[in-house]
Amino acid sequence: MSKVRIAESGMVMFYCPGCKCHHGVHADKSTPNPLTGARWGWNGSVDSPTFTPSILVRGTIPITDEEIELISAGKPFTPVDFVCHSFVRDGRIQYLSDCTHEFAGQTIDLQDED
């Protein structure tokens, strides 16, 4: 079963259980290629993908309805930053220790795409 999906934009997407959403990379088979805009190399496998180099995603955790109410009421609110840093190798995600979710420091199998 396929572990990745190819978006219309050409990005190669995989589901990240730590962030509970998909991450995507602009990848070319074999090595990064600045001529095509690819920043990651990809072994071309959809069943056991490997991307190089590591994938670093940073952002803020989406706010809840309750937090929207606080903001609307003019109360102070501080967004919560997150980091997801991983290597995807041979169909497995190796989460690095700087991840802010529960899978930091663990290696797990990529989930099958529907």
Secondary structure as GFF3:
##gff-version 3
##sequence-region A 1 114
A	DSSP	beta_strand	5	6	.	.	.	ID=ss1
A	DSSP	beta_strand	12	16	.	.	.	ID=ss2
A	DSSP	beta_strand	21	25	.	.	.	ID=ss3
A	DSSP	beta_strand	27	29	.	.	.	ID=ss4
A	DSSP	beta_strand	40	42	.	.	.	ID=ss5
A	DSSP	beta_strand	51	52	.	.	.	ID=ss6
A	DSSP	beta_strand	55	60	.	.	.	ID=ss7
A	DSSP	alpha_helix	65	72	.	.	.	ID=ss8
A	DSSP	beta_strand	81	89	.	.	.	ID=ss9
A	DSSP	beta_strand	92	95	.	.	.	ID=ss10
A	DSSP	beta_strand	107	109	.	.	.	ID=ss11
###
